[in-house]
Amino acid sequence: EFMRGVPAANSAGNSGGCSWVMAMDLFKRSPVALIGIDFGYPEGTPLETTQYYSSMLREAKGDVRIIKEAYKEFYHPVFKERAYVDLVFYHYREAFISMQQENALWYKLYGGTKNCTEGGTLFGVGIDCMRFKDFLEKWKK
């Protein structure tokens, strides 16, 4: 049976995804600007300094080669920057994109999702990427 009231929302497994769901579904806001939701690491970040490296190293029994294969690389088509993700951030990215594809028509009609992080790996169909200052200028009230 469909739940009524506050939705049992898929939060994409992180606070950023949960905040997006609340803004869009509970508060009926559109567009929603994302800031700091890059789901990745900028090119040049040492693997050893990434958030889940030590956990992955334990799971891989110290085999760094396996860990390097687990990171996926991305090229941001708007900001022309490279980034990479570990398995956890990749899951967050995929979950967010999946949720984004299922959002309401009214949400898409009135602006949708604007990722103002200016880099990272969160881009794709239905997610417009722009600078935060441009977002503020376009949607100032």
C-alpha positions in Angstrom: 0.0 0.0 0.0 1.2 3.5 -0.8 2.3 5.4 2.3 0.6 8.8 3.0 2.1 11.9 4.7 5.8 12.3 4.8 7.2 10.0 2.1 9.3 7.1 2.8 11.9 8.6 0.5 14.9 7.1 -1.1 17.6 9.4 0.1 20.4 8.0 -2.2 22.3 7.0 0.9 23.6 10.4 1.9 22.5 13.7 3.4 22.8 15.6 0.1 20.4 13.2 -1.7 18.0 13.3 1.3 18.1 17.2 1.2 17.3 17.1 -2.5 14.3 14.8 -1.9 13.0 17.0 0.9 13.4 20.2 -1.2 11.7 18.7 -4.3 9.1 16.4 -2.8 8.2 17.8 0.7 8.7 21.5 0.1 7.8 21.4 -3.6 10.7 23.6 -4.7 12.0 23.9 -8.2 14.7 24.5 -9.2 16.9 23.0 -6.5 20.5 24.1 -6.5 23.1 21.6 -5.3 26.4 22.9 -3.8 29.2 20.6 -2.7 27.6 17.5 -4.1 30.4 16.3 -6.4 30.4 12.6 -5.4 34.1 12.3 -6.3 37.6 13.5 -6.0 39.3 16.1 -8.3 42.0 14.8 -10.6 45.3 14.6 -8.8 43.9 13.8 -5.4 46.1 11.0 -4.0 44.1 7.7 -3.6 45.5 7.4 -0.1 43.7 10.6 1.0 40.3 9.5 -0.3 37.5 8.8 2.2 37.2 5.1 1.8 40.8 4.1 0.8 41.7 2.5 4.2 38.5 0.4 4.2 39.1 -0.7 0.6 42.7 -1.5 1.4 41.6 -3.9 4.2 39.1 -5.5 1.9 41.7 -5.9 -0.8 44.1 -7.4 1.7 46.6 -4.7 0.9 46.6 -5.1 -2.8 46.7 -1.5 -4.1 46.3 -2.7 -7.7 42.8 -3.9 -6.9 41.9 -0.6 -5.3 43.1 1.4 -8.3 40.8 -0.7 -10.5 37.9 0.1 -8.3 38.1 3.8 -9.0 36.2 5.1 -12.0 37.2 8.2 -13.9 34.9 10.9 -15.2 35.2 14.0 -17.4 32.9 16.8 -16.6 31.5 18.1 -19.9 30.5 21.5 -18.6 33.5 22.5 -16.4 36.0 20.5 -18.5 37.6 18.9 -15.4 38.4 15.3 -14.6 37.4 13.5 -11.4 37.2 10.0 -10.1 35.0 8.1 -7.7 35.4 5.2 -5.3 32.8 2.5 -5.1 30.7 4.3 -2.4 30.6 7.7 -4.2 29.8 5.8 -7.5 26.8 4.3 -5.8 25.7 7.7 -4.5 26.1 9.1 -8.0 24.1 6.3 -9.6 21.3 6.4 -7.0 21.0 10.2 -7.4 20.8 10.0 -11.1 18.2 7.2 -10.9 16.1 9.3 -8.5 16.5 12.4 -10.7 15.1 10.5 -13.7 11.9 9.7 -11.8 11.1 13.1 -10.5 7.7 14.8 -11.1 6.9 16.6 -14.4 6.1 19.9 -12.6 9.6 19.8 -11.1 11.1 19.5 -14.6 8.9 22.2 -15.9 9.8 24.7 -13.2 13.6 24.3 -13.3 14.6 20.9 -12.1 18.0 20.2 -10.6 20.9 22.7 -11.0 24.3 21.3 -9.9 26.3 24.4 -8.8 29.2 22.4 -7.4 31.3 23.4 -10.4 33.0 20.0 -10.9 32.8 16.5 -9.7 30.9 13.6 -11.2 27.2 14.5 -10.7 26.0 15.4 -14.2 23.7 13.8 -16.8 20.2 13.9 -18.2 18.0 16.3 -16.2 20.9 17.8 -14.2 21.9 21.2 -15.5 25.4 22.3 -14.3 26.1 25.9 -13.8 28.0 28.3 -11.6 26.3 29.2 -8.3 26.6 32.9 -9.0 24.7 32.3 -12.3 22.0 30.3 -10.5 21.5 33.2 -8.0 21.3 35.7 -10.8 18.8 33.7 -12.9 16.5 32.7 -10.0 16.8 35.7 -7.6 13.5 36.7 -6.0 
